[in-house]
Amino acid sequence: METSLKIQKSFTRDSTDPEFTIMWRLILLSDGSNTKNLESITQDTVKTQLVSEEDIKNEQKALSNESLLFDIFENKTFSDSELVKRVVVLNSKEQPLVYARSYWPKVKYEQVMKNKQVAIGHNMTQAKLEYFREIKSINTVLWDEKLNMYNGDSSQKENFSRGYIIYKNGEPMTYIEEFFTHQINKFLN
């Protein structure tokens, strides 16, 4: 189980912090497909690299986002292996742009994720699912040494992240955390 990335600063929708530029607002506050946004920015296809997919055991929940997951999935208590954690990296032009983790009730994961080698949004589109995305957090995070291999050769170890819930028919389907690498900055300037 990986360690959490340390939050450096949190932002709100109406934040006036100069770090929270118009381009970052468009990316972080968008309730559309992040993959499509990245393809627009890079003008290239974004590929999904599956890093891991695992059932979360009860003893692991305390190490992850147990209280957050408990709240999101409406105070439901999950037994062993009823939650799935999926970790991917979104790449474009052979550059890692986003490191992402998603947490799912296993039943919903198996219903939606028919092709695990592509982005979540692509699977939802293929299944013709209508959904709503609620942004829960926008932060800058300090990348840890284990994950820094995705961050490129930047000496700066801090960048934006966001967390959000995807709902289908008013019911939470998954919680996603996205950590943007410094590689994305090449396309924003």
Sequence and secondary structure as in RCSB ss.txt:
>XXXX:A:sequence
METSLKIQKSFTRDSTDPEFTIMWRLILLSDGSNTKNLESITQDTVKTQLVSEEDIKNEQKALSNESLLFDIFEN
KTFSDSELVKRVVVLNSKEQPLVYARSYWPKVKYEQVMKNKQVAIGHNMTQAKLEYFREIKSINTVLWDEKLNMY
NGDSSQKENFSRGYIIYKNGEPMTYIEEFFTHQINKFLN
>XXXX:A:secstr
     EEEEEE TT   TTS HHHHHHHH  S HHHHHHHHHTS  EEEEEEEEEE HHHHTTTTHHHHHHHTTT
    TT EEEEEEEEEETTEEEEEEEEEEEHHHHHHH S TTS HHHHHHHTT   EEEEEEEEEEE  TTTGGG
STT S  EEEEEEEEEEETTEEEEEEEEEE GGGHHHH 
